[in-house]
Amino acid sequence: MPRGQKSKLRAREKRRQAREEPGHLVAAQATVPEEEESSSSLSPHFKDAPQSSPATGTPSKPQVTGRVHSTSTTAAAASNTSFNEGANNQVEEKPNASQARNTTEHWQRGPLDKKVTMLVYYLLYKYQMKEPITKADMLRNVIQTYKNHFHEILQKASEHLELVFGLDVKEVDPNRNTYVLVNKLESSCDGSINDNGGVPKTGLLMTVLGVIFTKGNCATEEQVWEVLNMMGVYDGMKNFIYGEPRKLITEDWVKEEYLKYRQVANSDPPRYEFLWGPRAHAETSKMKVLEFVAKIHDTVPSAFPAWYEEALRDEEEQTQARVVAKACTAGMASARSRAMPSSFS
């Protein structure tokens, strides 16, 4: 058998074994589904995109998991069991985790699903390279012969980008069909949240903030890990997207003031709990986090009456605080302008 053919067979066997390992996350930049290996699967415009340079620090192709779909499905399963705990049945009966997995696995076999995964990969690459995104580019480089399904593919890719990576797809110019990816945390679009040049981790942070909010604004470490475990994120196990999760949630995000991590009072042996940090309060809101939770449930925030009322009160308080701050700033500016002429006289 020719050497080249043997290499292809060995590579194919490795991919098959990787797919059979439970919970294994496969980086899309390493492999693509077997059916997509033909030269027509991705446009050369995208295939030949430059890799990162250690010297320049140019962002590399994002390490997107080949199982974006199962990742978001697991997130939904996690929230169905944990976000709803203690919520006094705020939402009517939802599909269980096994039903969700079966539905998604059936849908994953279709060719449109492969295009969704490829589009997620492509959009993340564009986001990291800070390159403009146009409909024409997406059609030419990814969608190709499925152009009649463009809106369906883009919608599903947008859902995965939001739930897994915390990125919203926004159309900025309907006439020219140009799009931009916006991080859910207001100031993180300038790179202030520490992603270390990798893919955004905002989706996981929004999930943790959601657990804290729905647990009465203070969640025990056990409650947080329960949700993360159901998403396939485990303590002590490095994750392709999130790196070392314990360090991320108990050190990095605490240092960046997105989270507070403290010992439960009078706990012996010591137990720990999470709260929102000041930066989380500044860059997002309970309503935005509830919208994220509702999106996971495929519903609307008002479907959770108690949390919705609390989020509305929080919105009102934030609005009043902004009005007061604006009035104080205007007052100080006016006082300074009146004081300046007298200082020159």
N, C-alpha and C positions, 0 to 999 in steps of 0.2 A: 504494500500500500504506500503511495507517495507520502513523503514527509509532511507536506502541507495538509493533506487530508487527515493524517493522524492528529495533527495539532488541532484541527477544527473539531474532531471527534472528542479529544480530551477536554477542550474548552466547553463543548456542549454538555459533557458529562458533569463537569464541575458546576455548571449553571443548574443542571437538574438536581444535583445534590443540595445546592444552596436553597433552591425553592422548596425542598422537602423538609428542611430544618425548621421546626416550629418557632415562630416569632423572630426568625432571622430577617434582618433588614439588609437589603442589597442596594449598594450605591448605584444609581442610574448611570453615573459617568463611567462606571466600570463595565456594565453590560446593559444591553437593551433586550426586550423580549425577542426570542428566537425568530419570530415571524418578521421582526423589523430589521433584520440584519442586512437586507438587501440594500443596494446602493441607492434605491429610490426612497428609503424610509425617512431620511433626513436630507434636506437640501444641502449641497456643498457649502452654501453661504454660512450655514450653522455648524456643519461638521468641521470646517477648517478654522473655527474661531480660535484665537490665540490662547494658550495656557498661561498661567501666572508665572511671573518671574520673581524668585526670592529676592533679587536685588532691588527691583522696583516696587515690590509689594502689590502689583496689579492683581485684582481679585481673580481667582481661578474659577473654572467651571464649578457650579455649586454641587455639593454632594447631596443630590436629591434621592431619596429612597425610591426604589423601584416599586414599592408597595405603598404609595401615597394613599391609595384608596383604602387599604386595610388599616392604615394608621388612623385615618379620619373615622372609619367605622368603629375602631376600638375606642377612640375618644368619645364617640356617641354612646357606646355601651357603658363606658366608665361613668359618664354623667347621668345616664339613666339609673344607675344603681346608687351613686353617691351624691349627686347634686340634689336628688329628690328626697334623700333621707331627711326626715324631720320637717318636710315641707307641707305637712298636713294635706297630702294628696292635692296639691295645687293644680296639677295637670292630670288630665284623664289618662287612661291606660295607654301605654306606649309599646311598640314592638320590643320583644326581648332581644338580648344580644345575639342569640343563635339565629333568630329570624333575620336580624340585620346582616349578619355575616353571610347567611345563605343568599339573601337578595343581592348583596354586593358581589359575592363570588360569581353568581350567575351573570351579573352585568359585566364583570371584568373580562369575560371571555370574548366580548364583542370587539370588533376593530375600532370602534369609536373610543373605547376605553384606552386603547394604546395611544391614540392621538391625544387624549386628555393628559396622560402621563407625560408624553413628549412635550406638550404645550406647557405643563407645569415646569418642566426642566428648562425649556427655552425662556420662559418669562423670568424665572429665577436668575438665569444667566444674564439676561438683559438688565435686571435689577442690580446685580452685583457690578456689572460693567458700567452702570449709569448711562445706558444707551437708550435712545427713544424706541418706543414700541408702536408699531403701526399694524393695522389690519392687513395691509398688503404684504408686510414682512411675514406675519403669521401664516397667511395663506400660502405664500411662496415657500417658506422654509419648513413648515410643520404640517399644516392642514392638507395642502396639495389637492388630491382628487376628492377630498371630502368637503369641499368648499360649501356645498349646500347645507352642511351640518355645522357651519362655523359658530353660530350663536349657541347651539347646544354644547359644543365642545368647550367654548370659552366660558360658558356659565359653570360647567362642572369643574373646569380647571380653576376658576375663581373661587369656588367653594372650598376646594382642597387648599389653595393658597391661604385662604382666610383661616380655616380651622387648624391646619397643621403649622403654618408659618406666621400667622397673624398679619398677613398682607391683604389689603383691599385693592382690587383692580378698578381703577377709575378711568372713565372716558373723558379726556380733557378737551378734545376738539371733535365734536360729532361730524363736522363737515370734512375734516381731513382724516377721520377715523384713527386718532392717535390716543394712546392709553398710557397710564403711569401706575406703578405699584406704590401704594402708600402704607407705611407702617402704622399699625393701630395705636401705637404710643406716639403722641404728638411730636415730641422733640427727637424721636429716634430716627426720623428720616434723614437727619444730618449725621447719622452714625454714632449718636451719643450712647445708645445702648450697646453693650460690649458683645459683639458677635465674633470678634477675633477674625474678621475677614471671611467667615463662613456664612451659611444660610441663616436667615433671621430665626431667633428663638422666641419671638413675641407670642406665638401661638401657645407655647407651654406656659409662659408667664401669665397670659390671659386666663388659662385654665386654672392655675394656682390662685390667681386673684378671684376667680369665680368660686372656687372651693371655699376660700376665706369668707367671701361675702355671703354665700348661701349657708354657712355654718354659724351665722350670727356675728360676722366680722372678726372672728377669731377661730382658726382651725388648728386642731392638734396635728403634730407631725404625722401621727398614724393615719389621720383622715386624708392628709395630702398625699401620702405615699400610696394609700389605697387606690386613689384615682390614677396616680401616675403608673402604678403597677398594671392597671387594667388597660393603659395606653401602651404597654410594652416598655415602660421606662422604669428601671430597677436601681435600687441603691447598690452602689459598688460595681455596676455593669455599665461600661462606656457605651454611649448611644451614638449612632452615626450622625444624627442631627444635633443633639444636645450636649454631646461630650460626656463628662462625668456629672451626672445629675445632682448628687449630693453637694458637690462643690458649687454647682451653679445656683442652687436654691438656698443654701445655708451660708454661702460666702460671697459669691459674685454679686447676686442681686441684693443681698443685704448691704454690701459695701456701696453699691450703686444707689441704695436707698429706695429700691422698689419694694422690698420686703423688710419686715421686722421679724427677728427670730429670737425668742426669749424662753427662759425656763418657766415652766408652769409653777405658780406660787405654791410653796409648801409641798412640792412633789418629792417623794423619796421612795425609790430611786428617782433621779431627775428625769422629768419628761419635758418636752419642748412644744412650742406652739408658734404659729405664723400669724402676722397681721399685715395689713397694707402699710407700706412705708410712705414717707412724705412725697417722694417722687411719683409714686403710683397715683396718689390723690391729685397731684398737679397735672399729670399727663393723660389721665383717663378719668372715668367716673363710674359710679355704680350702674348707671343706665347703660353705658357702653359695654361694660362687662356682662350685664344681664342680656343685652342684645347678642353678645357672643354665645352665652349659654343657650339662649333661645334658638340661635342658628343651629347649634349642635342638635337640638331637639326637633329641628324643622318646624318651629312654631314662632310666636311673637312674644315679646316681653310681658304683655298684659296677661298671658296665659299663666303667669306665676303671680297671683294677686298680691300676696304679702310682700314679696321681693320688689314687685313693681311699684307699690305704694312707697316703700322705703327709698327706692331709686328716684322717684318723683320728688320726694322731700329733699333728697340730696341735691338734685338739679336746682331746686328753688333756692336752697342755701348757697350753692355755688354762684348762682346768678346774683343774689343779693350781695355776696361778698365781693364780686367783681364790680358791682355798681358802687359800693362803698369805697373800694380801692381806687376806682376811676375818679370819684368825687374828691378823694383826699389828694390824689396826684394833681388834679386840676386846681384845687385850692392852693397847694404849695407852689405851683407854677405861677398862679396869679399873684401870690404874696411876694414871690421873688421879683416879678416884673414891676410891682409897685415899689419895691425896696431899691431897685437899681437906680432910678433917676435921683433919689435923695442921696445916694452914696456918691454921686458925681457932683452934686451941688456944693 
